[in-house]
Amino acid sequence: MFYVGIDIAKNTHEVAILSESGELLGTTMKVANTIPGAEKLLKHLVTLGVTVDNAVVGMEATGHYWLAIYSYLVGREYTVKVINPIVTDAYRNMSVRKVKTDKIDAVVISKVLRMGEYKEAPTAGEQTLALRQLCRFRMFEVDSCSDLKRKSIALLDQIFPEYATLFSDTFGVTSREVLQNYTTPEALSQISNRKLTNFLDKASRGRFGKDKAMQIKDAAQNSFGITIATDAFAFQLRQLLEQIDFIEGQVEQLDAEISAYMSKTDSFITTIPGIGPVLGAIILSEVGDISRFEDGKKLVAYAGIDASVSQSGNFEGTQMHMSKRGSPYLRRALYTAAVVAAFHDPELSAYYLRLRQRGKHHGVAIGAIARKLCYIIFSVLSENRPFEQRLHNAAPENLDLIQPENDQDNRAFLSSKGD
């Protein structure tokens, strides 16, 4: 048996080949991340007598650069293992001297393959990979839109600080129409009461009229916003609003595409409290094949919401924090679902209240519900059946309560971005 270790990089990969006895065959070689580079690798393997029947190829899941060579080798029927980088890092750290080069990394990967004590990183089928790409891109789009909204608010705070009190949602339909057409207090001050009233009536479909028009006019005429370079600020704000409209339109298209892929899965994940089509798609795409998890506890660890242990000698830490070693996309989806479930599912809501009454932080209680959801998700996907109230009992009550590391982490996890 031969063990082929490939250290992945953007432009060139480093390849090391070990024999069954652990001997390095020749020296490591570089191959370009191109078709000619891949063909060069195959010719080299043939020269050494390495075939699809007597070799196993290993590589780390490094960004997205491994996908091309992975699909190329799999397409030629090689056995390819995608190794979790945590394993190779641990093996590398066994060295007294901390040395890290592409050649050494390739050899390390081949040695890990030969020992056989490694955990494969999850590789997805075509359907799951497509859904994962769409879901991650959606999260990126939603985050981008949120950033644009924050920039818009920052501009409004300078040119029209009173505007925040005029509408419950600054980016609602009527408010956007106002900002896109009358961006500054000066523009609103110059429009007649009748024209503004008619404009609001049409934009809001009759919801707002004369009273709202008078409120806006009064705020505009008494605004404490800046009075210099307002044209430049207004131009920037209108550009940001146009970008927000465009991205939100793209998100709607993404939702339709995600729904089409979700309909092919025939999954019951959306029957679970707190999990709608979008969160369900994210969770399914990140979890992949549920059979690779032995139980709900393994799924909790994969999501990175398990407790990190700090113990040495007689010391044992009592303030446990999340390990955060799993999928950040899955973790975010679970926490968002937990927030919804905590206030809409009777049993999970009661559990949340019990934790709060015991003096637990909101973030701690939500984290406990997220872990409960992991057990429920495992049961639903493993049994391939809709959620039933009995599955609450499948989730252990005495879960470790993990302390939030800081308020910033809580805000990041519990925000609705990505939902």
C-alpha positions in Angstrom: 0.0 0.0 0.0 1.2 3.5 -0.8 0.3 6.7 1.0 0.1 9.9 -1.0 0.0 13.1 1.0 -0.8 16.3 -0.7 -0.3 19.7 0.9 -2.8 22.0 -0.7 -2.0 25.6 -1.8 -3.6 28.0 -4.2 -1.2 27.7 -7.1 0.9 24.6 -6.5 0.5 21.5 -4.3 3.3 19.6 -2.6 3.2 15.8 -2.9 4.9 13.1 -0.7 4.6 9.4 -1.2 5.3 6.8 1.5 5.7 3.1 1.1 3.9 0.6 3.3 7.0 0.4 5.5 7.0 4.2 5.9 9.8 5.0 3.6 9.6 8.2 1.6 9.8 7.4 -2.1 12.3 9.8 -3.6 11.7 13.5 -2.7 8.5 15.5 -2.5 7.4 17.1 -5.8 5.4 20.2 -6.7 2.5 20.0 -9.1 0.6 23.0 -10.4 -3.1 23.4 -9.5 -4.0 22.9 -13.2 -4.9 20.1 -15.5 -1.3 19.7 -16.7 -0.2 19.7 -13.1 -2.7 16.9 -12.2 -1.6 14.9 -15.3 2.0 15.3 -14.1 1.0 13.8 -10.8 -0.7 10.8 -12.4 2.4 10.1 -14.6 4.6 10.3 -11.5 2.4 7.8 -9.6 2.4 5.4 -12.5 6.2 5.6 -12.7 6.4 4.5 -9.0 3.9 1.8 -9.5 1.2 3.6 -7.5 -2.3 2.7 -8.8 -5.9 3.1 -7.7 -5.8 -0.4 -6.2 -2.8 0.0 -4.0 -2.9 3.7 -2.9 -4.8 6.0 -0.7 -4.5 9.7 -1.2 -4.8 12.3 1.6 -5.2 16.0 1.8 -6.4 18.7 4.2 -9.6 20.7 3.6 -7.7 23.9 3.0 -10.2 26.6 2.1 -11.6 25.8 -1.4 -8.3 25.0 -3.1 -8.6 21.3 -2.5 -11.8 20.8 -4.4 -10.3 20.8 -7.9 -7.6 18.1 -7.3 -10.0 16.2 -5.1 -12.6 15.9 -7.8 -10.0 15.1 -10.4 -8.6 12.2 -8.4 -12.0 10.9 -7.4 -13.1 11.0 -11.0 -10.2 8.7 -11.8 -11.3 6.3 -9.0 -8.5 7.0 -6.5 -9.4 6.6 -2.8 -9.1 10.1 -1.5 -9.3 11.0 2.2 -9.9 14.6 3.3 -8.3 14.9 6.7 -9.4 17.2 9.4 -6.5 19.8 9.9 -6.8 19.4 13.6 -5.3 15.9 13.4 -2.4 16.9 11.2 -1.7 19.9 13.4 -1.5 17.6 16.5 0.9 15.3 14.7 3.0 18.2 13.5 3.2 19.6 17.1 4.7 16.4 18.3 8.0 17.6 16.8 10.4 19.2 19.3 11.3 21.9 16.8 8.4 23.8 15.4 9.1 23.6 11.7 6.4 24.1 9.1 7.1 23.9 5.3 5.1 22.6 2.4 7.4 19.6 2.1 7.1 18.7 5.8 3.3 19.1 5.7 3.0 16.8 2.7 5.1 14.1 4.6 3.0 14.7 7.7 -0.2 14.0 5.8 1.2 10.8 4.3 2.3 9.6 7.7 -1.1 10.3 9.2 -2.6 8.3 6.4 -0.3 5.4 7.1 -1.1 5.4 10.8 -4.8 5.4 10.0 -5.6 7.3 13.1 -7.3 10.3 11.6 -10.8 11.7 11.3 -12.0 12.6 7.8 -13.4 16.1 7.2 -16.9 15.9 5.8 -17.2 15.8 2.1 -20.5 16.6 0.6 -22.4 15.0 -2.3 -23.3 17.2 -5.2 -26.8 18.1 -3.9 -25.5 19.0 -0.4 -22.5 20.9 -1.8 -24.8 23.0 -4.0 -27.1 23.7 -1.1 -24.2 24.6 1.1 -22.8 27.0 -1.5 -26.2 28.8 -1.8 -26.7 29.0 2.0 -23.3 30.4 2.7 -23.6 32.9 -0.1 -27.0 33.9 1.3 -25.5 34.5 4.7 -22.8 36.6 3.1 -25.4 38.7 1.2 -27.5 39.2 4.4 -24.4 40.3 6.3 -23.5 42.7 3.4 -26.9 44.2 3.6 -26.7 44.6 7.3 -23.3 46.4 6.9 -24.9 48.7 4.3 -27.8 49.5 6.7 -25.3 50.4 9.4 -23.5 52.7 7.1 -26.8 54.3 6.1 -27.7 54.9 9.8 -24.3 56.5 10.4 -25.0 58.9 7.5 -28.5 59.7 8.7 -27.2 60.4 12.2 -25.1 63.2 10.7 -27.4 64.8 8.2 -30.8 64.1 9.9 -30.4 62.7 13.4 -34.1 63.1 14.2 -35.1 60.8 11.4 -34.8 57.7 13.6 -37.9 58.7 15.6 -40.1 59.1 12.6 -40.6 55.5 11.5 -40.5 52.3 13.5 -38.4 50.8 10.7 -36.0 53.1 9.0 -35.7 50.7 6.1 -39.4 50.0 5.7 -41.1 50.6 2.4 -42.5 54.1 3.2 -39.3 55.3 4.9 -37.1 54.2 2.0 -39.4 56.0 -0.5 -38.9 59.2 1.6 -35.2 58.8 1.9 -34.7 58.1 -1.8 -36.7 61.1 -2.9 -36.2 63.6 -0.1 -32.8 62.6 1.4 -32.0 65.7 3.5 -34.0 67.9 6.0 -33.7 70.8 3.5 -35.4 68.8 0.8 -38.3 67.8 3.2 -38.6 71.4 4.5 -39.1 72.8 1.0 -41.9 70.4 -0.1 -45.5 71.5 0.5 -47.6 69.8 3.2 -50.1 68.7 0.6 -47.5 67.1 -1.7 -45.8 65.3 1.2 -49.2 64.1 2.5 -50.1 62.7 -1.0 -46.6 61.2 -1.3 -46.9 59.4 2.0 -50.4 58.2 1.4 -49.3 56.6 -1.9 -46.1 55.1 -0.6 -47.8 53.6 2.5 -51.0 52.6 0.7 -53.1 54.8 3.0 -51.4 54.0 6.2 -49.8 57.5 6.6 -51.3 60.8 5.8 -51.4 64.4 7.0 -50.4 63.8 10.6 -47.2 61.9 9.6 -46.4 64.6 7.0 -46.6 67.3 9.7 -44.4 65.3 12.0 -41.8 64.8 9.3 -41.9 68.5 8.3 -41.5 69.6 11.9 -38.5 67.3 12.5 -36.9 68.5 9.2 -37.3 72.2 10.0 -35.8 71.8 13.4 -33.1 69.3 12.6 -29.7 69.6 14.2 -28.0 67.8 11.4 -24.9 69.1 9.6 -25.5 71.9 7.1 -22.2 71.6 5.1 -21.5 69.2 2.2 -25.0 67.8 2.5 -25.2 67.0 -1.2 -22.2 64.6 -0.9 -23.8 62.9 2.1 -27.2 62.7 0.4 -25.6 61.2 -2.7 -23.8 58.5 -0.7 -27.0 57.7 1.2 -29.0 57.2 -2.0 -26.3 55.0 -3.4 -26.3 52.8 -0.2 -30.1 52.5 -0.4 -29.9 51.4 -4.0 -27.3 48.7 -3.0 -29.6 47.5 -0.2 -32.5 47.2 -2.7 -30.4 45.2 -5.1 -29.0 42.8 -2.5 -32.4 42.2 -1.0 -33.6 41.3 -4.5 -30.8 38.8 -4.8 -31.7 37.3 -1.5 -35.2 36.7 -2.7 -33.8 34.9 -5.8 -31.5 32.9 -3.5 -34.4 31.9 -1.3 -36.3 30.6 -4.3 -33.2 28.6 -5.5 -32.7 27.2 -1.9 -36.3 26.2 -1.7 -36.0 24.3 -5.0 -33.1 22.3 -3.6 -34.8 21.8 -0.2 -37.8 20.3 -2.0 -35.6 17.5 -3.4 -34.3 16.5 0.1 -37.7 15.4 1.5 -36.4 16.3 4.9 -38.5 16.7 8.0 -36.1 19.3 9.6 -38.6 22.2 9.2 -41.0 20.4 11.5 -38.7 21.1 14.4 -39.5 24.2 16.6 -37.6 27.3 15.5 -36.4 25.9 12.2 -37.9 27.4 9.0 -36.9 26.7 5.4 -33.8 28.9 5.4 -32.4 27.7 8.8 -33.3 24.1 7.8 -31.4 24.4 4.6 -28.3 25.8 6.4 -28.4 23.0 9.0 -28.9 20.3 6.4 -26.1 21.6 4.2 -23.6 21.9 7.1 -24.5 18.6 8.7 -24.5 16.5 5.5 -24.9 12.8 6.1 -26.3 12.4 9.6 -25.1 8.8 9.7 -21.5 10.0 10.3 -22.6 11.1 13.8 -23.0 8.4 16.4 -25.3 10.4 18.6 -26.6 13.9 19.4 -23.5 14.6 21.5 -21.3 14.2 18.4 -23.5 16.6 16.5 -23.2 19.1 19.4 -19.4 18.8 19.2 -19.4 19.3 15.4 -21.4 22.5 15.9 -18.8 23.7 18.3 -21.3 24.4 21.1 -19.9 21.8 23.4 -18.0 22.8 26.6 -14.2 23.2 26.5 -12.6 21.5 29.4 -9.9 23.1 31.5 -8.3 20.7 34.0 -4.7 20.2 35.2 -3.7 18.2 38.3 -6.1 19.0 41.1 -7.4 22.1 39.3 -10.6 21.8 37.4 -12.1 24.9 35.8 -15.8 25.7 36.6 -16.3 28.4 34.0 -16.9 26.4 30.8 -16.9 28.2 27.5 -17.9 27.0 24.1 -15.2 25.1 22.2 -16.2 26.9 18.9 -14.2 24.2 17.0 -17.0 23.2 14.7 -18.9 24.7 11.8 -19.5 28.5 12.5 -22.3 28.4 9.9 -24.1 25.5 11.7 -23.5 27.2 15.1 -25.0 30.4 14.0 -28.1 28.7 12.5 -28.6 26.7 15.7 -28.4 29.8 17.9 -30.9 31.7 15.7 -33.3 28.7 15.8 -32.8 28.5 19.6 -33.9 32.1 20.0 -37.1 31.4 18.1 -37.8 28.1 19.8 -37.2 29.6 23.3 -40.2 31.8 22.9 -42.5 29.8 20.7 -42.2 26.1 21.7 -43.9 25.4 25.0 -41.4 22.9 26.4 -38.3 24.7 25.3 -39.8 28.0 26.5 -40.5 26.4 29.9 -36.9 25.1 30.0 -35.5 28.6 29.1 -37.6 30.2 31.9 -36.4 27.6 34.4 -32.8 28.4 33.6 -33.4 32.2 33.8 -35.1 31.7 37.2 -32.0 29.9 38.4 -30.0 33.1 37.6 -28.5 31.9 34.3 -27.5 34.5 31.7 -29.7 34.8 28.6 -26.8 33.6 26.5 -26.3 30.5 28.7 -30.0 29.6 28.5 -30.1 30.0 24.7 -26.9 27.9 24.4 -28.6 25.1 26.4 -31.6 25.2 24.1 -29.3 25.1 21.0 -27.7 22.0 22.4 -31.2 20.5 23.0 -32.0 21.3 19.4 -29.0 19.3 18.3 -30.3 16.2 19.9 -33.7 16.7 18.4 -32.2 17.3 15.0 -30.2 14.1 15.3 -33.3 12.1 16.1 -35.4 13.6 13.3 -32.8 13.2 10.7 -31.7 9.7 11.9 -35.2 8.4 12.0 -36.3 10.3 9.0 -39.6 11.2 10.5 -41.4 14.5 11.5 -40.8 16.1 14.9 -43.0 14.8 17.7 -43.2 16.2 21.2 -41.7 13.0 22.5 -38.4 14.0 20.9 -38.0 16.7 23.6 -37.4 13.7 26.0 -34.6 12.6 23.7 -32.7 15.7 24.6 -31.0 15.5 28.0 -32.2 18.0 30.6 -28.9 18.2 32.5 -26.8 19.7 29.7 -23.6 21.5 30.6 -24.3 25.2 31.0 -21.7 27.1 29.1 -20.8 30.6 30.2 -20.8 33.3 27.4 -17.3 34.5 26.9 -18.4 38.1 26.4 -21.4 40.1 25.3 -20.0 40.6 21.8 -20.0 36.8 21.3 -23.7 36.7 22.4 -24.7 39.5 20.0 -22.9 37.7 17.2 -24.6 34.4 17.9 -28.1 35.7 18.7 -28.4 38.2 15.9 -31.0 37.4 13.3 -28.5 37.8 10.4 -28.6 34.8 8.2 -32.2 33.9 9.0 
